[in-house]
Amino acid sequence: MPERVGGELGASVPRLGVEEEFLLVDPVSRGVVAGADAVVGRAVARLGSRVSGEITTLHVETRTDPTSSVRGLLEQLVWARRVVAECAEAEGLRIVATGTPVLPGATSPPVRRGPRPDRGTATFRGLHDELAICAVHVHVELPDRERALLVSNHLRVYLPLLIALTANSPFWEGRDSGYASWRSMVWPRWPVAGPPPRFTSVAHYEAVVEMLSAAGAIVDAGTLFWDVRPSVTHPTLEVRVADVPVSAQESALVAALVRALVVRASEAVERGDHGPEVAGEWLRAAYWRAARDGLEGSLLEVGSGRLRSAREVLGEVVDWLGPVLRACGDEELVRGWSERLLVVGGGAVRQRGAAGRRGRLTDVVDFLVAQTVVDELQPA
């Protein structure tokens, strides 16, 4: 059950957890390599169920245990990154926290074989050629499924901000995409990815899932890839919109903000507000703008259609969430981390900074290797 804490709201603090995905690279070529099985095999001895492979053998995934403490969450994230990095190094490899690979050679990645992944390949076909992408997933405890769906309606308008905040994938196949988050352009090509529909009830959700299943657009409920969804395996609402950030500190920042947004939205649902009606074309345009410009650019305000400074919007949202952050014990951390992020720049800015020093993309990989295991946000 959520812990009761004191504070301005006197609110329950839901537990949260984070999943992070990483790519494996060769320290000489700096290209991605398929070595996940060996690395995970080593890491399991120290992390147990908190580490696993992913759909391709280029990926390693870590996850935290549920916790109410964002400080504790950060400690788990840092520890898991260090363990996986050490295990990768023992196999002659390195890990990098980036939404997309920097160098060429990642298309048509080696997808795991087996009944379920084989069904996925048969269903999604060429889309699997671009699966070398990495995200961070935030789970917030919310066992009431109907409430979780109504909360997701409220979160839809904040997804572009989360894209801008975490944009960390400017490069694709050895070129600068011109986007801060190219992963956010790749991933929504799946028929059930991107922002979720606005749901009115569990029955509505189940009807949509049944329709998608009948259309052959999903393999099973686990392949509902919407950027917000009720978790298939946990009593949580899962927010999956963000690139994996360069640092663990940024992942902890995102998790704290997502939890506060969930608490705020849950309060609105309690008052009978089931979330705004937002046209799909507005969300699509807002996603595109956030992915292109990142934290250093402008966001399309979904309600008004105005362009706003992403930094300004972030500050306003943090202020609005202040009472919740305070009740959760996160306000000082979130304000400090977000201010630090604005100083050093988003992940895409730092990747490009590393590339710009000598004009070498291999320097970007070296930067990512070093920064993936640091305790704090650092400039390129």
Secondary structure, DSSP 4 states (H G I P E B T S, - for coil): -PEE--SSS--EE--EEEEEEEEEE-TTT--B---HHHHHHHHHHHHGGGEEE-SBTTEEEEEPPPBS-HHHHHHHHHHHHHHHHHHHHHTT-EEE--SS-SSS--SS--BPPSHHHHHHHHHHGGGGGG----EEEEEEE---HHHHHHHHHHHGGGHHHHHHHH--B-EETTEE-S-SBSHHHHGGGSTTEESPPPPSSHHHHHHHHHHHHHTT--SSGGG-EESEEE-SSSSEEEEEEEEPPSSHHHHHHHHHHHHHHHHHHHHHHHTT-------HHHHHHHHHHHHHHGGGSEEE-TTT--EEEHHHHHHHHHHHTHHHHHHHT-HHHHHHHHHHHHHH--HHHHHHHHHHHHT-HHHHHHHHHHHTT-SS----
